[in-house]
Amino acid sequence: MTGDEEDSNSPASPVKPHSLKNFVKEQSDMRAGSDAVDELHHHLDFIAERIWLEAAKEAEDDDRKTVKQRDVQEAIDSVTQPHDLIKETSRHLSYMQNMIDGQVEKSPLYAENRYDD
């Protein structure tokens, strides 16, 4: 299959490359390499497709033929939930590390410099 055939069978991109390039330029003073914009474009298309498919599944699971805003929001939540969990776990581990460090400092067995005074 040639590139032309592949393009004719592919659905239209929800993100227009020219608009994306303009958007990227407006976000920072950095120049945007065309390969970087192409890579971003590819991933945005992929994410948009996955969110839409998940939203459509939500509607289908509710025996509806119409995807609603709440379906899209639930799909976005399902995509971001693992990242939110990782972020929260990291905060909790940091808190626990501080608690453990405090206990170590109080410990006569493990505290460094406890008896240097």
C-alpha positions, 0 to 999 in steps of 0.5 A: 500500500502506498502512502496515497492509498493509506491516506485515502483509507484513513479518517481525517485527522481531528488536529490540523497540522498547520493549526498545531504548528501555530499553536506550538509556536504560540506556547513558547519562544522555542522553534518547532522542528517539523519532525517534533510537530509531526510526532506530536500530531501523531500522538494527539490523533492517537489519544483523540481516537482512544478517548472517542472510542472509550466514550463511544463504548460508555454510551453503548454500555448505557444502550445509547446511540449518542455520545454525551459530554459525560461519556467523553469526561469519563473516557478522559478520566480513565486515560488519566487515572493511572497517572493520577494514581502514580502522582498520589502514590509518589506524594504518599511515598515522599510523606512516608520517607519523611516519617521514616527519616524522622524515626531514624533520627530518633533511633539510638541504633541508627541515628547518625551524629546522635551522640556528637554533642 
